[in-house]
Amino acid sequence: MYERVAVPFMTPETVFSIIDQAKQQETLSGQFRRHIAARLTELPPIVTIRHRDPRHCLLQFAIEYIEMAPRLIECVGVCAREANKQALFRPFTSAAINYFVQPSMLLARYDGLDGLLIKAYLCHRLMEEMYENNKSIRNSQLVEVEATQANLLTHHLIGEPFANELDQAILITVRQIAGTPDYYELNLDPFVEQVRHTAWNWMREYWRDLLLRNHIGFQFNYRRPV
């Protein structure tokens, strides 16, 4: 049987507060804006930003990506509760919240929106791996391709090799929470049904529009000039 991991229950409200404080700090420091501007020239050619002010578009994308993290945690929690699967999903949502409120020593050194982008990436990637590690959820196609693209873009904004190290940390966490064949085979159709919830539909539309409204696209058929 899949073993349920006991973790303290928290809510996303604290994460919203942390993000608000960081945005206020950014208004005074401009540190995150400078970080994003520096990363702009290092994006891969497949990423296109069709706007006269690409730095602003990339900055706005990053902030919205961060703000989406507690909303995603909240939405998964709502759907799990309505499907009567709270205990099963709580290890994921608690781990995601802890990236923000109880970060590891490695993450604690990163502050402001720079640090929150890293923590939001961990949150989104954790949830993405949660989907991938259960057959019911994986086959339901709950994850929008735009969400995967947003994670890919954020991976580049964080930069390698650090982003690769974060991905490895996520895989370790997922193995600890759900690293058994029993979890993959669990029938989570009740949870899948609950993601037809209004909140999830709103989130799906948010993901679909996140790149579009910030004039960001992906050209996967891009060929480097020879």
N, C-alpha and C positions, 0 to 999 in steps of 0.2 A: 504493500500500500504506500501511496505517497505520504510522506511525513510532513505534517504541518509545523512550521517553525513558529515558535512563540516570540513575538516582538511587541514592544510597547505601542499602543495605539496613539496616533497623532492626527491632526487635521491640517489641511493646506493653508489655513488662515495665516499662520506664522510666516509661511513662505511669501505670501502676498505682501506682508509687512516688510520683510527683508528686501524684496524687490523695490518697493516704494522708497525705502531709505537709500538704496543704492542709486536710484534715479535722481533723487535730490542731491546726492553727493556728486553725481556726474554733471549736473547743471553747474556746479561750482568748479570742478576740476577739468572737465573735458578729456579725461584720460582715456575713456573708452572710445570716444570719437577718434582720437589720434591712433589708437590701436587698430580700429577698423580701417582707417585711411591707409595705414601701413600694409595691411593685409590685402587691400584691393589689388595692388600690382602683382600679388603672388597667387591670385586665383587661377585655376587651370583654364585652358582655352574653351572647354565645354560650357563654362558658365558665362552667360551674357547678361549685361545690364543695359537696357535700352532706355536711357534717361539722361538728361543733361547734367544731372548731379548724382552720379553713381554712388558716391560716398554716403550721401544722405539715404539713398535707397538701401544700401547695405547696412547702415546703422539702424534704420527703422526695422528692417528684417530681423536683425539680431535682438533688438529689444522685444519685438513681438514674439520671437521664438522663446525668449526667457519667460515672458509673461504667460506663454501657453503651458509651461511646465506644471504649475499648481492647478490649472484648469484641467489638464489631462489627469492628474492624480485624483482630483475631485470627481471627475466623470467616471473613471474606473471604479472608484469607491461606491458611487451611486448605483452603477449597474451591478456591481457585485452584491450590494445589499438587497437590491430588488430581485436578484436571482438566488438569494439566500446562499451566497458563496463568499461571505465576508472573510471567514477564516482562511480561505484558500488564497485570496488575493491580497490580504493585508500585509504579508511579508514583502510583496512588491511595492505597494504604496508606501509602506513605512520606510523601506530602503530608499525610495525616491525622495521622500521628505527629508530623511536624514542627510542626504547629500547637501541640503541647504542648512539645516538646523544643527546637525552634529557631524560636520565634515571631518574626514580623516586628516591626519597631520599634513599629508601632502597637499590636500585641497585648502586647508586653513590658511595657507600662505598667500592664496589668491583672493583679493578683495574687490569690492566695487562690482560694476557690471562685467568686468573682465572675468572675475571669479564666478559670477552667476552664469555667464555663458557656458563655462566648463561644467558647472553643476546641472544646468538645464540640459546640456548635451547628454550627461550621464543619465538623467531622468528619462529623456526621450528614448535613448538607446536601450535602457533597461526595459521599458514598456514594449519597444519593438521586438526585443528578444523574447519577452514574455509571450507575445503573439506567436512567434516562430516556433516556440517549444511546446505548443499544444496543438494536436491535430485538428480539433474542433474549431479553434480560433483561426488557425492558419488557413484552413480550407474556406473559411467564411469571407476572406478578403476584406477584413475590417480596416486594414492599414492602407491608406491612400498612397499612391505612388509619389504624390507631392510631399508627403511626410518623410518618406525615405530620401527624397531629393533635398529637403530642408536639412535633414541630418547630415547628408553628404556635404552640403555647403558649409554647415557649421564645423564639420570635421576639418575643412580647409581653413576656416577662420581661426580655429584653435591652433592649427599647424602641426606638422609632423616633426619629430616622432612622438610628441606628447599625446596627440589624439589617438595614435595607435595603441599607446599604453593604456589610455582610458578604455578603449574597446576591449582590450584584454582583461581589464579589471571587471568590466561588465560581464564578460563570459564566465569569469570565476564566480561572481555573485549569483548569476543565473544557475550555475551548476550547484551552488550551495542551497538555493531555494527550491529548485525544480529539476535537478539534474538526474532524474530517473526516468526509465521508460514508462513507469506508471503515470507520471505527470503528463507525458506526451499523449498517452492513450486515454486520459481522463475525458469523460463526456462532459464538455462545458457548453453544450447547446443552450442550457438555460441562461448562461451569461451572454452568449451570442444573441439570443433573442432580446435580451434587455438592452443591447446596444442600439436597438431601434429607438431607444429613448430620445426625447427631444434634445436633451443636452448633448448626446453623442452626435446627433445630426448636425447640431450647430458646430461642434468641433470638427466634423468632417468637412463642412463648408469652409471653416476657418483655414484648415490645412490646404484645401484646394485653391483658396484665394491668396494665401500668404505670399507666395512667390509672385503671382500675377500682379497683385496690387503694388508690389515694390519693384515691378518692371524687371524681374529676374527670370531668366530662362536657362534651359539646358539644351545643348546641341550634341547629342550623343553620336551623331554621325559626323562630327567634326574631324577633319583630316589636317594634320599639321603640314604646313608648306614644306616642300623639299627643295 
